[in-house]
Amino acid sequence: MTIDVAIRHALERITLDVQITTGDGMTALLGPSGAGKTRTLDAIAGLFHPDFARIVIDDVVMTDTATGVWVPAHRRRIGYVFQEARLFPHLTVRQNLGFGRWFGRHRTSVDAPIGFDEVVDLLGLAPVLGRRPGRLSGGERRRVTLGRALLSNPRLLLLDEPLGSLEASKREEILPYLDRLITELRLPMIYVTHDWHEVEGRAARTVRIDEGFGRMARPTSNFEL
Amino acid sequence: MSFSPTDLAIVLLSLKVALAATVVSVPVAIAVALLLARGRFWGRGLLNAIVHLPLVMPPVVTGYLLLRLFGRRGPLGAWLEDTLGLVFAFRWTGAALAAAVMGFPLMVRAIRQAIEQVDPQLEDAASSLGASPAWTLATVTIPLSLPGVLSGMVLAFAKALGEFGATITFVSNIPGETRTLSLAIYTYLQVPGNDAHLWRLVWLAVAVSFAALLASELLARRIGRTTR
């Protein structure tokens, strides 16, 4: 998979100027908070319309402000694990997961990389399937969000601080699942964090974003394509 | 105190009129509320003003305009009779229409506020999962606005139950057809020496209103449980 992202957008305080060329495996987007990392993910997902942008995934132009191309978010097949989870409060965990599966099934002929039971197994969600999001712990909420995104049959996964505001023990609860996604499902992902340790040894490529300015950094040690 | 069959018929007619007015309004009110809350189009302010007119205009004026528009010789009334066989003039359906129009702004306001309170980030989440804008409306926005839809229905039902001016102007005060509780009480007020009968109707009005409030409270609790 090849992912080409070029974004320029004037924000209130900074100018977002990001150029990324990446592909399979995990791409880490590193930088302090407020640097424009989430905006970059929003632009890739099609949830945010930058002043100038060209976003191409595997020769499919998703966004091109020069030619006016704009694939709406629901047709991009990009899974997004939001920082605030954004689970649907009126649905149970089972229904939240089902939401991802239902709409994932109907947007492509490609089979989802993973089934409902596998996701429940992989993320250890069986005990909470009947609960509503309001009654979940922080770690459980993140796992459900991740599962919902996986079931929506994405070709690319965006993760926005998936471990943010979790205690160390809860972090260790999530990280093994991410490793399995990379090794077993071979799902390309862009991982946003301000903490280098979360992606150390996992990320194939690293992008540093500071004050809105983001460029590819030197390949990390286990660089592979 | 005993109630005559006529009294019960009046209560049933009032409930029928108010219920029909409320139920028929809901889909239209949801559509208009969505347009007002989310639409970006020329004439949104105008639409908003038109929706709110019945709240501000004297009910008699609303009733008169309905008579002109939906009377058997009115442009809309004649057309509806020809195409659908639907007659409003001097029928209970007309009373329901008048009640619906008078309650419409209240219903739209409540639904609109609820829609505006739905977190747009949840809608973004739905589209990132592959739901089209229409599906997102149907599965996220509207379900999350249900408490507002319900309170809008309660307001509109209450308004419909008590509606007087537009109703009597549009469909007159015909026993058994358009004489709802309010109109019946007004009628008995015109004739001296009817105090006992009058009181019976007043008590019925209080009882019906109270029951409606209780029912809506129970419903609100149930919906509140599922959307939290």
Interface residues (C-beta under 8 A of the other chain):
Chain A: A45 G46 L47 P72 A73 H74 R75 R76 R77 I78 G79 Y80 F82 E84 R86 F88 P89 H90 F99 G100 F103 G104 H106 R107 R132 G134 R148 A149 S152 N153
Chain B: D119 Q121 L122 D124 A125 A126 S127 S128 L129 G130 A131 S132 P133 W135 T136 T139 V140 P143 L144 T226 T227 R228
